[in-house]
Structures are given as structure tokens and as C-alpha cells.
Amino acid sequence: MALEIDQLQILLKDGLPDADIRIDDVRGDGEHYAVHVTYNGFAGKTRVQQHQMVYAALQGKMGGELHALQIHTNIP
């Protein structure tokens, strides 16, 4: 069962409070998403650490309910 876009939004907002999040359904199939996250909490972190923070916010859904995810992170 795929992770719905609204569920993905909730997980990211809960895990990265006050982040500006945009989610695109890349293929229109509800299984391939691109997330664009702008978050003050990324300051001082490497790109890998920023992505790890996004994965942590997903609470283990990646690879199960969430099939494919492109991550784009920015600091405001």
C-alpha cells in the first residue's frame, strides 16, 4: 500500500517543524515523490545530514509504504 501525499506531508511537518515543504507526485502514481524542504534546522548540516533528517522524519516508511523519493533540501 502506497503512502498518500497528505500522510507524507504530516510526517515531514511533524518531524521538521516550521519547515516549508512542497511535495510533487513525479509520475502521478502515488509512489514516486519529490520533496522540496526548506528548513532552518538544516543550518550547519551537510547535505547528507539534511537528507538523514528527512529520512528520520519518515519514521521507517521509506522502502516500505514509500517506494521512491527525491529529496531537495535548502536553508532559508
N, C-alpha and C positions, 0 to 999 in steps of 0.2 A: 504494500500500500504506500503510495507516494505521500510526501509531506506537502500539505496545502500551503500556498503562498502566505495566507494570513497566519498560519501556525509558525511558519518560518519568521515572519515579522515579529511575532510575540516573543519567540525565543531570543532573537537578536536584541530586541528592545529591553528584555529582562536582563540579559547578560551584559549588555553595553548601554547602561542608562545614559540618556541625553545624547545618544548618537543620532546622526542624521543618516537614515537608511533608505536606500532605493533598491528594489528587487525587480529584476527583469526575468520573465519566463523565456529563455533563449530560444527554445524550439516550439513553444506553445503546447507542450505535452505534460506540464506539471511535474517534470522530473529533472529538467536541466535549467538551473537558475544561474544568474549572475547577480551578486550583491555588491553594492557600492556603499561603503561605510565611511563616514567622516566622523571622527571621534577624538575629543581632547585626550582621552586616556591612551591614545597611541603615541603621544609625545615621548620622545626619548627611547622608543622601542624600534628594533629593526623590523624590516618588512616581514620576516619570518615570525617574529614575536607577535606582530599585529595579526597575522593570519592565525596563529595559535590561539589568540584571544577570541577570534571569530569562531574557530572550531570549538573552543571550550563553551561558548555561549550556546552552541547547538546541542549540548548535552548528549553526545553519543549518537545523534541521529544520522550523521554523515556515514555513508556506506551501507546504511540500512534503509530507513524511510526516505532518505535524501540521496539520490543517485549521483548527481553531478553538480558541482558548484564552482563557479569562477568567483574569485574574491578580489575586489579592488578596494584598497584602504587609503585613506587620506587623513591628514591632520588639518583642522581648520586654521 
